[in-house]
Structures are given as structure tokens and as C-alpha cells.
Amino acid sequence: MISCILNKNMKEKRAERLESIKEAHKSAKTDYSRIEDYLEVISELVELKGYANTLDISRYLTVSAPSVTKMLQKLAEGGYLEYEKYRGINLTPKGSALADAVRQKHGTLLEFFKMLGISHDIASQDVEGMEHHLNPQTIKQLRKLVTFLKSNPKILDNFQ
């Protein structure tokens, strides 16, 4: 029973993440942040559904299916995934590592913004705009700060 509830909550969170990625993808992006968005969506879809396909990726990133196909080919050439048209999409270890790094950045930033009392919707929107541009060292230090604040809740009580 508890397992079903936890599984449902994880699926809801993944679906919510996909929606926030979709909203953020509408703004102008660099090639690198687009690559990260694609890998992030593919990873989230695989976690949510067990697979990712061109139509789902197209829907979440609000781009045409041919554009998705073109990017999948580019990602395959870059060693981020294995892709054959009309077959599955599989992230390589390189692609999984980058998708995981983006997910960790996202989680750290979202948790930090929520600690500051920022609503989930605004925090999600801001995180999607920032996560591709911050240096890993910055994220590492933010993670330390989040951990510190969680272990010292009176500091946050005084802040709010």
C-alpha cells in the first residue's frame, strides 16, 4: 500500500517536471541547454513510462516531430543516446550522466527557492531558466547551504 502511494507520488512529480520543462523550453535557448532539455525529458519519460518516443518528446518540448528526430540524430552523433528511427531511444552512460546532473541541479535550486518561501510554480519557472547556466561549483555550494539550513531549521524560522 505504502509502495503504491510512493510510486504514485513519484509519477505525479515526474509528470509535473515534464510540464515545467515544457514551459521553460518555449523561451530562447542555447544549443547546450536544448541538449540538456532533451536529455532531461527523455530521462523523465523513461522513468515515468518505461520508454520515450518522438511524439512524447515533441509534446513536452512543444517542437515538431521532425525537429525531435533531427535533435535525436544529433544527440546520437554526440554519444548521448542510441537512436534508430522507429525504434527505441536509449540514453548512453554519457547521456544519463548529463540528464542526472541536470536533475540534481534542478532539485537543489528548487529546494533552495522553496526554503526562501517562493511558491512552487514560480520556483519551477525560475529553476528552468537558471539550471542550464550555473557552474557546477555554484550548485555544489548551494547544495551545502541547503543541507546546512535543513539541519538548522531555526535559522529558516528566523528568516521567514
N, C-alpha and C positions, 0 to 999 in steps of 0.2 A: 504494500500500500504506500509506504513512505517512498519507495523507489519510483513508483508511478508518479507521485506528486513532484518529486525532484526532477524526473525526466520531463514532465510537462512544463515545469518552470524553466528548464534549460531550453526547451524548444521555443517557448514564448520569448525568452531572451534572445535567442538566435534570430527569430523572425523579426523582433524589434531592431536588432543590429542591422539586419539586411535593409530594413526600411530607412534607417538613419544613413546608411551608406548610399542608398538610392538618392536621398535628398541632397547629400553633400556632393554627389557626382554631377549634379546639374550645373555647378559652378565651374569656371575655367580651371583647368588642371595642367600640371606639367606631365610629361611622359612618365616620369618616375612615379608620381603619385597615382597616375592612371594604372600603372602596372600593379602598384600596391593595392588599389581598389579592386582590380580584377582578381588578384590572388586572395584577397580578403573575402570577397563574395564567393569565390569557388570553395574556399575552405569552409565558410559558414554553411553553404548549401550542402556540402558533403557531410558535415556534422549534423545538419538538420534532417536531410532526406536520405543520406547514404550515397548520393551521387550529385553531380552538377551537369547541366546541359546548356546548350547555347540559348535556348528560349528563356530559361530561368535567369541566366546571366543578363540577357538582353532586357528583361523586365526589371530587374533590380538596379541596373545601371542606366536605364532609360536610353539605350542606344539600339540601333538596328541590329538584327541578327547577322547581316553581312559584316558589320563593324566588329561584332564579337568574334566572328570567325577569323577576321584579319588579325585581331589582337591575340587570339589563341595561337595562331601560327607564329606570331612574333614572340610570344612567351615560350613556345616550344623551342624556337630557334635559340632563345636566350638560356635554355636549360631549366626553366622554371616549372614546366609541366610536359607531360606526354599527351599529345593530342592527335587523333586521326578523325577526319570528318566522318560524321555519322556513327562514331564510336565514343567510348568514354573519355573523360578528361581526368587525368591523374596528376596530382602535384608531385614533383620530384622532391627529394630532400631539400634542395636549394629553394624551391617554391614554398614548401611547407615551412621552412625556417623563416623566410621573409613574411609569410602570412602570420605566423606565430608572433614575430616581432611586432608587427603592426597591431595585432590583437592585444599584446601586452602594453604597448604604448597607449592604446585606446583605453584599456581598463584602468591604467594608472591615472591618466588625465581625467577620466570620468569620475573616478573615486575622489580625486582631489577636488574637483569642482563641486561635487555633492557635499564634501566636507565644508566647503565655503558657503553652503546654503543656496547654491544655484539649482534651479529646477532641472529635472531630468531632461526635459525637452530642449532647454537652452544649452545645457551642458553637452548633450549629444551633438547638437548642431555645431557648437564651438569646437568640440573634440574632432569632429570630422574635418573641420577646416585646418586644424593645427597638427594633427598627428603625423602628417607626412613631412613636416618641416622642422621638427625638433631633433636636435642632436641626441644620439643615444646616451651621452653623458648627462644631458639635461633630464632625460627620463629617469635615469638611474638615481639622480639626486632627488627628483620628485617622489620616486618610489620610497626612498629612505625617509623623506619628510612625511609621507602618508603613513608609513609604518610607525614612525615616532608619534604622530598625532593619535593614531589608533591606540597606542599603548599609554598615552597620556590624555585621556578624554577630558580632563578638567581644563586643559588649555583650550580645546574647542568650545567647551561650555562658556568660557570667558570671552571667546571671540564672538559668539553669536549673541 
